[in-house]
Amino acid sequence: MTSIGVKYVGALAALALLGCGGGAEAPSGAETSSGAELAQYEGPIASADAERGREIFEAHCDDCHPDGGEDVGPSLTADAHSPAQIRKQIREGSGRMKPFPEKRLSDDDLEHVLAYLASINAVK
């Protein structure tokens, strides 16, 4: 492979890692959050549009969690999470996952993603 090809492949790999947070593995933190930390994220899922949520999930999450399963990121379907845990994880990130602020993923789109995750039993 030419040096240009090596640089191109390296750049693509770096972009893929950045999209999923890249870096060393660390616990997700969502499972160990205290009630006080989760309080601001509590509430019922405010969308029933699982199909729109699937589209958003595929665009933003599927590379690291294919179909909600494990890959670069952990499986979302192995253990069900509360909506508050998922909201916190998405907004604050942890470990290899970078946060998704509202300017990157609107509150409405986050709720659509939660509706999709509930449809695949990743949210209880």
LUMTOR-913725 format. One record per residue (C-alpha): residue in one letter; x, y, z. Coordinates in steps of 0.1 Angstrom, whole numbers, plus 2048, in hexadecimal, padded with zeros to 3 digits. Example, Ala and Ser with C-alpha at 12.3 -4.5 7.8 and 13.67 -1.06 7.14 Angstrom:
a87B7D384E s8897F5847 
//
This chain:
m800800800 t80D8237F8 s81483C814 i7F6850808 g7E083080B v7ED82982D k7E684D838 y7C384B829 v7BB82A83B g7C983885C a7B4857859 l795843853 a79C82D871 a7A284C886 l78185B87B a76E83A883 l77D8398A6 l77485E8AC g7508578A2 c74E83D8BD g76384F8D6 g78483D8D0 g79D8378EC a7A181E908 e78480A915 a774815935 p75480C946 s73581D937 g72B82D958 a70682D94F e70080D963 t71181B982 s70383E983 s6F28499A3 g6CE8549A5 a6D98789A9 e6EE87798A l6D1868976 a6B687E984 q6B9899969 y6B587D94E e69686C95D g67586B94C p661856934 i66C85290F a65C86F8FD s65985F8DB a6498408CD d65A8448AB a6718258AC e676826886 r684849887 g69983F8A5 r6A7822891 e6B183A875 i6C285188E f6D383389F e6E082687E a6EE848876 h6FF84F898 c70282F8AC d702810896 d72781188D c73080B8B2 h7107F88BD p7047E589E d6DF7DD8A2 g6E47E58C7 g6FF7CB8CA e7237CB8D4 d7407D78BE v7557F58C6 g73B7FE8E0 p72A7E68F8 s70A7D48F1 l6EB7E88F9 t6D47CA8F8 a6E77B3910 d6D97C692E a6BB7DE92C h6C2801938 s6AB81C944 p6A383A92E a6B6850947 q6D583A944 i6D483C91E r6CD86291E k6EB868935 q702852921 i6F9863901 r6FB88690F e71A882925 g72C864915 s746850928 g762838921 r7678378FB m7468488F3 k74686D8EE p7288818F9 f70C88B8E0 p7028AE8EA e6E08BC8DF k6F08CF8C1 r6FB8AD8B4 l6DC8988BD s6BD8AB8C6 d6A88A28E4 d68C8968CD d6A48808BA l6B28728DA e68E8688E4 h6898588C2 v6A98448C8 l69B8398EA a67B82E8DA y6908188C2 l6A580B8DF a6868028F1 s6797EF8D3 i6997D98D3 n6977D48F9 a6B67E9900 v6A1801916 k6897F6931 
//
